[in-house]
Amino acid sequence: MGKERVLIANRGEIALRIIQACKDLGLDYVVLYTKEDEFSLHVRNAQQEENGFKKAYRVANYKDPNEVFSVADEAECTAIHPGYGFFSENYGFARRAAMRNRPLTFIGPKWEVIRDLGSKINTKRLAKDLNVPVIPGSDGSIYNELEAEEVAEELFFLQKEQGIQHPSILVKASAGGGGMGIEEVSHLDAFRRTYRRIQNYAKRQFGDEGVLIEQCLRDYQHLEVQLLCSSYGEVVHFGTRNCTIQSAGRQKRVEVAPGFDPAVCEYPFDARAVLDRIVKYSVRLAKHAGYDNIGTWEWIVSRDGSPYLMEVNTRIQVENEISACISRLNGSNEPPNLIRDQIRVALGDRLGFTQKDISFEGTSIEMRIVAEDTKRGFAPWCGTITRFDYPDEPWARLYSHVPRDTPYKIPTEYDPNFALAIIWGQDTEQAKERARQFQNGTIIEGKGASGESIITNLEYLYDRIDDVLQF
């Protein structure tokens, strides 16, 4: 692997996890931060370890590629880790990193793979070629309003033919991801207005006004398959996870691995067979596409057990660790570190293990702790956290950029998600009970600009624990 220096082009808890992975691998690292993030732990920790070598660089904007590459050059970095969000699925950025005069190793898939699988349209085409099931809808990006309306009309007609009482469709920005740029339409006469809104949004946010139109499946579970691949053609999976519990804006709030558990829930289909199918399909597509880093295959499973591939996330995901927590390598009690493995393979290592070396044990739950008012449409809360305490347990991990020893003002410029709690149990019931125990021991205090008490989603998370894995 040699001596590398990694620029961590992200913020918050994912920056902290990448820092730790670099330290575990003996790699130098550099972090970025903006004015709003100057008191974040990822900045403070980096500054405390400088020892004559500057490790924290202030930028005006995390999303300015010129600033990012300028820091990379000044800090003499050899690689760049985009984390999630920002540039993580931007194939143009990954291509620029690889092809510039002073190339950087992009810690993620090669740019051609990001380009091919980052497009929902192209992923759908590849899946169909491999007989991987996909959601009914358009096969290509639609830029013409009349053509889009024809597709929408056909999808409404087919749903009525199937006897669906309340048919609807989803209008999606084809270049979007993470629940961004999606709206539901339940009546054809409202389609054009929604189509224009999504098209304008897509052009502003992603620079591509292409739109994808799909049938809206209502009664379903949202599952994912976690893969890790290398440039040597190696492909392994770390099982499945269930991400069905989401906010009103389709942002995940509670995730659990594995994706189904027939031991505690009754399903109207063979749950283990469905999990095996989506893993098999995901591996098939990864091998066909020459996938060479970490990635997530996202699925919808309907009530009759039919799986449909939604998209591929060509990056590390927030919830990667619940997949790691239920995985064991060669019988070890210590779960793998997928961020560490992601960095290794990006820098040229082989995986060092095969699928036969991976076994699965227990259930893991992730809870995203967010400053938001769940009773008002998950509206973000603004203010200062004055106290943040949580239990220190061997079966729990908490990742947060919020200091425990000083007040922390939540930046309004970014997502108000300020902590991730990862819980493991020998089985699903124990994991659920430990999740409740962890929440009961968590204390979050704070004040808004007018002196009002902090609002978080802790109560919402507690109330949803019983819903995990339930269809």
C-alpha positions as CSV (number, residue, x, y, z in Angstrom):
1,M,0.0,0.0,0.0
2,G,2.9,2.3,0.7
3,K,2.7,5.6,2.6
4,E,-0.4,7.4,1.5
5,R,-1.9,10.7,2.6
6,V,-5.7,10.8,2.4
7,L,-7.7,14.0,2.0
8,I,-11.0,13.5,3.8
9,A,-13.4,15.6,1.7
10,N,-16.4,15.4,4.1
11,R,-17.6,16.4,7.5
12,G,-19.1,15.1,10.7
13,E,-19.3,11.5,11.9
14,I,-18.3,10.0,8.6
15,A,-15.1,12.2,8.6
16,L,-14.4,10.9,12.1
17,R,-14.8,7.3,11.0
18,I,-12.5,7.8,8.0
19,I,-9.9,9.4,10.3
20,Q,-10.0,6.3,12.6
21,A,-9.7,4.0,9.6
22,C,-6.7,5.9,8.3
23,K,-5.0,5.7,11.7
24,D,-5.7,2.0,11.8
25,L,-4.0,1.5,8.5
26,G,-1.1,3.8,9.4
27,L,-2.0,6.4,6.8
28,D,-1.6,10.2,7.0
29,Y,-4.8,12.2,6.6
30,V,-6.0,15.7,6.1
31,V,-9.5,17.1,6.8
32,L,-11.6,19.9,5.4
33,Y,-13.9,22.2,7.4
34,T,-16.0,25.3,6.8
35,K,-16.5,28.2,9.2
36,E,-19.8,26.6,10.4
37,D,-17.9,23.4,11.3
38,E,-14.9,24.9,13.1
39,F,-16.1,23.4,16.5
40,S,-16.9,20.0,15.0
41,L,-15.0,17.0,16.6
42,H,-13.6,16.0,13.2
43,V,-11.8,19.3,13.1
44,R,-10.7,19.4,16.8
45,N,-9.4,15.8,16.7
46,A,-7.3,16.5,13.6
47,Q,-5.9,19.8,15.0
48,Q,-4.9,18.1,18.2
49,E,-2.8,15.6,16.2
50,E,-1.0,18.0,14.0
51,N,2.5,18.0,15.6
52,G,3.9,20.3,13.0
53,F,2.0,18.7,10.1
54,K,-1.2,20.7,9.3
55,K,-4.1,18.3,9.2
56,A,-7.1,20.7,9.1
57,Y,-7.8,23.1,6.2
58,R,-10.6,25.6,6.1
59,V,-12.6,26.0,2.9
60,A,-15.5,28.1,2.0
61,N,-17.6,25.3,0.6
62,Y,-17.3,21.5,0.8
63,K,-18.8,21.3,-2.7
64,D,-16.2,23.5,-4.5
65,P,-14.0,21.0,-6.4
66,N,-11.4,23.6,-7.1
67,E,-11.0,24.3,-3.4
68,V,-10.9,20.6,-2.6
69,F,-8.1,19.9,-5.2
70,S,-6.2,23.0,-4.1
71,V,-6.0,21.6,-0.5
72,A,-5.0,18.2,-1.8
73,D,-2.1,19.8,-3.6
74,E,-1.1,22.0,-0.8
75,A,-1.2,19.1,1.7
76,E,0.6,16.8,-0.8
77,C,-2.2,14.2,-0.6
78,T,-2.1,11.1,-2.7
79,A,-5.7,10.0,-2.3
80,I,-9.1,11.4,-1.6
81,H,-12.0,9.9,0.4
82,P,-15.4,11.6,-0.4
83,G,-17.4,9.9,2.4
84,Y,-21.1,10.0,1.5
85,G,-23.0,12.8,-0.2
86,F,-21.0,15.7,-1.7
87,F,-18.7,14.2,-4.4
88,S,-19.1,10.6,-3.4
89,E,-21.2,9.6,-6.5
90,N,-20.0,12.3,-8.9
91,Y,-18.2,10.5,-11.7
92,G,-16.9,13.8,-13.1
93,F,-15.1,14.6,-9.8
94,A,-13.7,11.0,-9.6
95,R,-12.5,11.3,-13.3
96,R,-10.9,14.6,-12.6
97,A,-9.1,13.2,-9.6
98,A,-7.7,10.4,-11.6
99,M,-6.8,12.4,-14.8
100,R,-5.3,15.6,-13.4
101,N,-1.6,16.4,-13.7
102,R,-1.2,15.4,-10.1
103,P,-3.5,12.4,-9.9
104,L,-5.3,11.3,-6.7
105,T,-6.6,7.9,-5.9
106,F,-10.4,8.2,-5.6
107,I,-11.5,6.0,-2.7
108,G,-14.5,4.6,-4.3
109,P,-15.3,2.7,-7.5
110,K,-13.5,3.8,-10.7
111,W,-15.2,6.7,-12.4
112,E,-16.5,4.6,-15.2
113,V,-18.4,2.4,-12.8
114,I,-19.9,5.5,-11.0
115,R,-21.0,6.8,-14.3
116,D,-22.6,3.6,-15.4
117,L,-24.3,2.6,-12.2
118,G,-24.9,6.1,-10.8
119,S,-27.6,6.5,-13.4
120,K,-30.9,4.9,-12.4
121,I,-31.7,4.6,-16.1
122,N,-28.5,2.8,-17.1
123,T,-28.7,0.6,-14.0
124,K,-32.2,-0.4,-15.0
125,R,-31.1,-1.3,-18.5
126,L,-28.2,-3.4,-17.2
127,A,-30.4,-5.2,-14.8
128,K,-32.9,-6.0,-17.5
129,D,-30.2,-7.5,-19.7
130,L,-29.2,-9.7,-16.8
131,N,-32.8,-10.7,-15.9
132,V,-32.7,-8.8,-12.7
133,P,-36.2,-7.6,-11.8
134,V,-36.8,-3.8,-11.8
135,I,-39.7,-1.5,-11.0
136,P,-42.1,-1.0,-13.9
137,G,-41.6,2.3,-15.6
138,S,-39.6,4.3,-18.1
139,D,-36.4,2.7,-19.5
140,G,-34.6,5.9,-20.2
141,S,-34.3,9.5,-19.0
142,I,-37.2,11.5,-20.3
143,Y,-36.7,15.1,-21.3
144,N,-39.9,15.7,-23.2
145,E,-43.1,16.5,-21.3
146,L,-45.5,14.8,-23.8
147,E,-43.4,11.6,-23.9
148,A,-43.4,11.7,-20.1
149,E,-47.2,12.1,-19.9
150,E,-47.6,9.1,-22.2
151,V,-45.5,6.9,-19.9
152,A,-47.4,8.2,-16.9
153,E,-50.8,7.4,-18.5
154,E,-49.7,3.9,-19.4
155,L,-48.6,3.2,-15.8
156,F,-51.9,4.4,-14.4
157,F,-53.8,2.2,-16.9
158,L,-51.7,-0.9,-16.1
159,Q,-52.3,-0.4,-12.3
160,K,-56.1,-0.2,-12.9
161,E,-55.9,-3.3,-15.0
162,Q,-54.2,-5.0,-12.0
163,G,-57.0,-4.0,-9.7
164,I,-55.0,-1.5,-7.7
165,Q,-57.5,0.8,-6.0
166,H,-55.4,3.8,-5.5
167,P,-52.8,3.8,-8.4
168,S,-50.0,6.3,-8.3
169,I,-46.6,6.9,-9.9
170,L,-43.2,8.3,-8.7
171,V,-41.5,11.1,-10.7
172,K,-37.8,11.0,-10.0
173,A,-34.7,13.0,-11.0
174,S,-32.8,10.3,-12.8
175,A,-29.5,11.7,-11.6
176,G,-30.7,12.0,-7.9
177,G,-30.1,9.8,-4.9
178,G,-30.7,9.4,-1.2
179,G,-34.5,10.2,-1.6
180,M,-33.8,13.6,-3.3
181,G,-35.9,14.7,-6.2
182,I,-38.8,12.3,-5.9
183,E,-42.5,13.2,-5.8
184,E,-45.6,11.0,-5.9
185,V,-48.5,11.7,-8.3
186,S,-51.9,10.0,-7.7
187,H,-53.9,11.7,-10.5
188,L,-52.9,12.1,-14.1
189,D,-54.2,15.7,-14.2
190,A,-51.5,16.6,-11.6
191,F,-48.7,15.0,-13.5
192,R,-47.5,17.9,-15.7
193,R,-47.1,20.3,-12.8
194,T,-45.1,17.7,-10.8
195,Y,-43.0,16.8,-13.9
196,R,-41.9,20.4,-14.5
197,R,-41.1,20.9,-10.8
198,I,-38.9,17.7,-10.6
199,Q,-37.2,18.6,-14.0
200,N,-36.3,22.1,-12.7
201,Y,-35.1,20.7,-9.4
202,A,-33.0,18.1,-11.2
203,K,-31.4,20.7,-13.4
204,R,-30.5,22.9,-10.4
205,Q,-29.2,20.1,-8.2
206,F,-27.6,17.6,-10.5
207,G,-27.1,19.5,-13.8
208,D,-29.3,17.0,-15.6
209,E,-33.0,17.5,-16.1
210,G,-33.7,13.9,-17.0
211,V,-36.7,12.4,-15.3
212,L,-37.5,8.7,-14.5
213,I,-41.1,7.7,-14.1
214,E,-42.0,4.5,-12.1
215,Q,-45.0,2.8,-10.7
216,C,-45.4,3.6,-7.0
217,L,-45.4,0.4,-4.9
218,R,-47.1,1.2,-1.5
219,D,-47.0,-2.0,0.5
220,Y,-43.3,-2.9,0.5
221,Q,-40.1,-3.2,2.5
222,H,-36.9,-1.3,1.6
223,L,-34.0,-3.7,1.6
224,E,-30.3,-3.3,0.8
225,V,-27.4,-5.6,0.0
226,Q,-23.9,-4.6,1.1
227,L,-21.1,-5.5,-1.3
228,L,-17.4,-5.1,-1.2
229,C,-15.4,-5.7,-4.4
230,S,-11.8,-5.2,-5.6
231,S,-10.0,-4.4,-8.8
232,Y,-9.0,-8.1,-9.0
233,G,-12.6,-9.2,-9.7
234,E,-13.3,-10.3,-6.1
235,V,-16.9,-9.8,-4.9
236,V,-18.2,-10.5,-1.4
237,H,-21.4,-9.5,0.4
238,F,-22.1,-8.7,4.0
239,G,-25.7,-9.7,4.0
240,T,-28.8,-7.6,3.9
241,R,-30.4,-4.8,5.9
242,N,-33.9,-3.3,6.2
243,C,-34.3,0.5,5.8
244,T,-38.1,0.8,5.7
245,I,-38.5,3.2,8.6
246,Q,-38.0,6.6,7.0
247,S,-39.0,10.2,7.5
248,A,-41.7,11.9,5.5
249,G,-39.0,13.0,3.1
250,R,-37.8,9.4,2.5
251,Q,-34.8,9.9,4.7
252,K,-33.8,6.8,6.7
253,R,-34.2,6.9,10.5
254,V,-34.0,3.3,11.8
255,E,-32.2,0.5,10.0
256,V,-31.7,-3.1,10.9
257,A,-29.6,-6.0,9.7
258,P,-30.4,-8.6,8.5
259,G,-33.2,-7.5,6.2
260,F,-35.8,-10.1,7.4
261,D,-35.9,-12.3,10.5
262,P,-38.4,-15.2,10.2
263,A,-37.6,-16.2,13.8
264,V,-39.5,-13.2,15.1
265,C,-41.8,-12.0,12.3
266,E,-44.3,-13.8,10.1
267,Y,-43.9,-13.0,6.4
268,P,-46.4,-13.8,3.6
269,F,-43.5,-15.3,1.6
270,D,-40.3,-17.3,2.1
271,A,-38.2,-14.6,3.6
272,R,-34.9,-16.4,3.5
273,A,-35.4,-17.3,-0.2
274,V,-36.1,-13.6,-1.0
275,L,-32.9,-12.5,0.8
276,D,-30.9,-15.1,-1.1
277,R,-32.4,-13.9,-4.4
278,I,-31.6,-10.2,-3.9
279,V,-28.0,-11.1,-2.8
280,K,-27.6,-13.3,-5.9
281,Y,-28.9,-10.6,-8.2
282,S,-26.7,-8.0,-6.6
283,V,-23.6,-10.0,-7.0
284,R,-24.5,-10.8,-10.6
285,L,-24.8,-7.1,-11.5
286,A,-21.6,-6.2,-9.6
287,K,-19.6,-8.8,-11.5
288,H,-21.1,-7.8,-14.8
289,A,-20.3,-4.1,-14.2
290,G,-16.7,-4.7,-13.0
291,Y,-17.5,-3.2,-9.6
292,D,-14.3,-2.5,-7.7
293,N,-15.0,-1.0,-4.3
294,I,-17.8,-0.8,-1.7
295,G,-21.4,-0.3,-2.8
296,T,-25.0,-0.9,-1.9
297,W,-27.7,-2.4,-4.0
298,E,-31.1,-1.0,-3.0
299,W,-34.3,-3.1,-3.3
300,I,-38.0,-3.0,-2.9
301,V,-39.8,-6.2,-1.8
302,S,-43.5,-6.2,-2.2
303,R,-46.0,-8.0,0.0
304,D,-46.0,-11.1,-2.2
305,G,-42.2,-11.4,-1.9
306,S,-41.4,-9.9,-5.4
307,P,-38.1,-8.0,-5.3
308,Y,-37.4,-5.0,-7.5
309,L,-34.0,-3.4,-7.9
310,M,-34.3,0.4,-7.3
311,E,-30.7,1.7,-7.7
312,V,-27.1,1.2,-6.8
313,N,-25.3,3.5,-4.4
314,T,-21.7,3.7,-5.5
315,R,-20.3,4.8,-2.2
316,I,-20.1,4.0,1.5
317,Q,-23.4,4.4,3.2
318,V,-24.4,5.9,6.5
319,E,-25.7,2.5,7.7
320,N,-22.7,0.4,6.6
321,E,-21.8,-0.6,10.1
322,I,-24.9,-2.5,10.9
323,S,-23.9,-4.9,8.1
324,A,-20.4,-5.1,9.6
325,C,-21.8,-5.7,13.1
326,I,-23.6,-8.9,12.1
327,S,-20.6,-10.2,10.1
328,R,-17.7,-12.3,11.3
329,L,-14.4,-13.0,9.4
330,N,-12.9,-16.4,9.9
331,G,-14.9,-16.9,13.2
332,S,-13.5,-13.7,14.8
333,N,-15.6,-12.0,17.4
334,E,-14.5,-8.6,16.1
335,P,-16.7,-7.3,13.2
336,P,-14.9,-6.1,10.1
337,N,-14.4,-2.4,9.4
338,L,-15.9,-1.7,6.0
339,I,-14.5,1.8,5.7
340,R,-11.0,0.4,6.4
341,D,-11.5,-2.3,3.8
342,Q,-12.9,0.3,1.4
343,I,-9.7,2.3,1.7
344,R,-7.5,-0.8,1.4
345,V,-9.0,-2.0,-1.9
346,A,-9.0,1.5,-3.4
347,L,-5.3,1.7,-2.7
348,G,-4.7,-1.6,-4.5
349,D,-5.0,-4.3,-1.9
350,R,-6.8,-7.6,-2.5
351,L,-9.7,-8.4,-0.2
352,G,-7.7,-11.0,1.7
353,F,-10.8,-13.2,2.2
354,T,-13.6,-14.8,0.3
355,Q,-17.3,-15.3,0.9
356,K,-16.7,-18.6,2.6
357,D,-14.7,-16.7,5.3
358,I,-17.8,-14.6,6.2
359,S,-20.4,-15.8,8.6
360,F,-23.3,-13.9,10.2
361,E,-24.4,-13.6,13.8
362,G,-27.1,-11.6,15.6
363,T,-29.0,-8.5,14.8
364,S,-27.8,-4.9,14.6
365,I,-29.9,-1.7,14.7
366,E,-28.9,1.8,13.7
367,M,-30.8,4.8,15.0
368,R,-30.2,8.2,13.4
369,I,-30.4,10.9,16.1
370,V,-31.6,14.1,14.5
371,A,-32.5,17.6,15.7
372,E,-36.0,17.6,14.2
373,D,-39.6,17.9,15.1
374,T,-41.2,14.7,13.9
375,K,-44.7,16.0,14.7
376,R,-44.2,18.9,12.3
377,G,-43.2,17.0,9.2
378,F,-39.6,16.3,10.5
379,A,-38.8,20.0,10.4
380,P,-35.2,20.7,11.3
381,W,-34.6,22.3,14.8
382,C,-32.0,25.0,15.1
383,G,-30.1,25.8,18.3
384,T,-27.3,24.8,20.6
385,I,-26.7,21.4,22.2
386,T,-25.5,22.1,25.8
387,R,-25.4,18.5,27.0
388,F,-25.0,15.2,25.2
389,D,-24.5,12.0,27.2
390,Y,-25.1,8.4,26.3
391,P,-24.3,5.0,27.8
392,D,-21.0,3.4,27.2
393,E,-21.8,-0.3,26.5
394,P,-19.8,-3.0,24.8
395,W,-22.8,-3.8,22.5
396,A,-23.3,-0.1,21.4
397,R,-21.3,2.4,19.4
398,L,-22.2,6.0,18.9
399,Y,-20.7,8.2,16.2
400,S,-21.1,11.9,16.5
401,H,-19.2,15.1,15.7
402,V,-20.9,16.8,18.7
403,P,-18.5,17.3,21.6
404,R,-19.5,15.9,25.0
405,D,-17.5,18.6,27.0
406,T,-18.5,21.9,25.3
407,P,-21.7,23.4,23.9
408,Y,-22.2,22.8,20.2
409,K,-24.2,25.0,17.8
410,I,-26.0,23.0,15.1
411,P,-25.1,24.5,11.7
412,T,-28.2,25.3,9.7
413,E,-26.3,24.8,6.5
414,Y,-26.2,21.1,6.8
415,D,-28.3,18.0,7.7
416,P,-29.3,18.2,11.4
417,N,-28.4,14.5,11.8
418,F,-25.9,14.7,14.6
419,A,-25.4,11.2,15.9
420,L,-25.6,7.5,14.9
421,A,-26.3,4.8,17.5
422,I,-25.3,1.3,16.5
423,I,-26.7,-1.5,18.6
424,W,-25.9,-5.3,18.4
425,G,-27.7,-8.2,20.0
426,Q,-27.5,-12.0,19.9
427,D,-31.0,-11.9,18.3
428,T,-33.5,-9.4,17.2
429,E,-35.4,-9.2,20.5
430,Q,-32.2,-8.6,22.4
431,A,-31.1,-5.9,19.9
432,K,-34.5,-4.2,20.3
433,E,-34.3,-4.3,24.1
434,R,-30.8,-2.9,24.1
435,A,-31.8,-0.1,21.7
436,R,-34.5,0.9,24.1
437,Q,-32.0,0.7,27.0
438,F,-29.6,2.9,25.1
439,Q,-32.2,5.5,24.3
440,N,-33.4,5.6,27.9
441,G,-29.8,6.4,29.0
442,T,-29.2,9.1,26.4
443,I,-29.5,12.7,27.6
444,I,-29.7,15.6,25.1
445,E,-30.2,19.1,26.4
446,G,-30.1,22.4,24.5
447,K,-31.7,25.7,23.8
448,G,-33.0,27.5,20.7
449,A,-32.6,31.2,19.8
450,S,-35.7,32.0,21.8
451,G,-34.7,29.9,24.8
452,E,-37.0,27.0,23.9
453,S,-35.8,23.4,24.7
454,I,-34.1,21.3,22.1
455,I,-36.3,19.1,20.0
456,T,-35.0,15.7,18.7
457,N,-36.4,12.5,17.3
458,L,-35.4,10.3,20.3
459,E,-39.1,9.7,21.2
460,Y,-39.9,8.8,17.6
461,L,-37.0,6.4,17.4
462,Y,-38.1,4.7,20.7
463,D,-41.6,4.3,19.4
464,R,-40.5,2.8,16.1
465,I,-38.2,0.1,17.6
466,D,-41.1,-2.5,17.7
467,D,-41.7,-1.9,14.0
468,V,-38.3,-3.1,12.8
469,L,-38.5,-6.0,10.3
470,Q,-42.3,-6.0,10.5
471,F,-44.1,-6.1,7.1
